[in-house]
């Protein structure tokens, strides 16, 4: 089965929110089969930061919208931006 890699830029609801707590909140809010694969902190200014998340989710109709909805409703998330989506294949091609 193929999967999507969904890259999101997420900002906390409050400048005092710890990055790990926000990522855990998002991970727990994701739909079944989706998981956070990678993360990177991007400083913005005055203690504010964004977290760039790579979420791997099954390639199903409506899954990208579902992931976005879950992230937007996750506790500790102020706002998010969909940065990009890519397909990931689990098949290994040998030549």
C-alpha positions as CSV (number, residue, x, y, z in Angstrom):
1,X,0.0,0.0,0.0
2,X,1.2,3.5,-0.8
3,X,1.4,6.3,1.7
4,X,1.5,10.1,1.7
5,X,4.2,12.1,3.4
6,X,2.4,15.3,4.5
7,X,4.7,18.2,5.6
8,X,3.1,20.7,7.9
9,X,4.4,23.9,9.5
10,X,2.8,24.2,13.0
11,X,2.8,27.1,15.4
12,X,1.9,26.7,19.1
13,X,-1.1,28.4,20.6
14,X,1.1,30.1,23.1
15,X,4.8,31.2,23.1
16,X,5.4,29.2,26.4
17,X,4.2,25.9,24.9
18,X,6.9,23.3,24.8
19,X,7.6,21.8,21.4
20,X,7.6,18.2,22.6
21,X,4.2,18.6,24.3
22,X,2.7,20.1,21.1
23,X,4.1,17.3,18.9
24,X,2.8,14.7,21.4
25,X,-0.6,16.4,21.3
26,X,-0.6,16.3,17.5
27,X,0.5,12.6,17.4
28,X,-2.3,11.6,19.7
29,X,-4.8,13.5,17.5
30,X,-3.9,11.9,14.2
31,X,-6.3,9.5,12.5
32,X,-5.6,5.7,12.6
33,X,-2.7,4.7,10.4
34,X,-1.1,8.2,10.5
35,X,2.1,8.9,12.5
36,X,4.6,11.7,12.9
37,X,7.8,10.5,11.1
38,X,10.1,13.5,11.5
39,X,10.2,17.0,13.0
40,X,12.4,20.1,12.9
41,X,12.2,23.3,15.0
42,X,12.3,26.5,13.1
43,X,12.9,29.6,15.2
44,X,10.8,32.7,14.2
45,X,11.4,35.5,16.6
46,X,11.1,36.5,20.3
47,X,10.9,32.9,21.5
48,X,8.3,31.9,19.0
49,X,9.0,28.9,16.9
50,X,7.4,26.7,14.3
51,X,7.7,22.9,14.1
52,X,8.0,21.4,10.7
53,X,6.3,17.9,10.9
54,X,6.4,15.1,8.4
55,X,3.3,12.9,8.9
56,X,3.1,9.6,7.1
57,X,-0.5,8.5,6.4
58,X,-2.1,5.8,4.2
59,X,-3.0,6.9,0.7
60,X,-6.7,7.0,1.0
61,X,-9.3,9.4,-0.3
62,X,-9.8,12.3,2.0
63,X,-6.8,11.4,4.2
64,X,-4.9,14.7,3.7
65,X,-8.0,16.7,4.7
66,X,-8.5,14.4,7.7
67,X,-4.9,14.9,8.9
68,X,-5.2,18.7,8.5
69,X,-8.5,18.7,10.5
70,X,-6.9,16.6,13.3
71,X,-3.9,18.9,13.5
72,X,-6.0,22.1,13.5
73,X,-8.0,20.7,16.4
74,X,-5.1,19.3,18.4
75,X,-4.6,20.9,21.8
76,X,-1.7,23.4,22.0
77,X,-1.8,24.1,18.2
78,X,-2.3,27.8,17.3
79,X,-2.2,27.5,13.6
80,X,-0.7,25.3,10.9
81,X,0.2,25.5,7.2
82,X,0.3,22.6,4.7
83,X,3.7,22.9,3.2
84,X,3.6,19.9,0.8
85,X,2.4,16.4,0.1
86,X,4.3,13.6,-1.6
87,X,3.6,10.0,-2.4
88,X,5.8,7.3,-0.7
89,X,5.9,3.8,-2.1
90,X,6.7,0.8,0.0
91,X,7.8,-1.2,-3.1
92,X,11.5,-1.6,-3.7
93,X,12.4,-1.4,-7.4
94,X,15.5,-3.4,-8.4
95,X,17.1,-3.1,-11.7
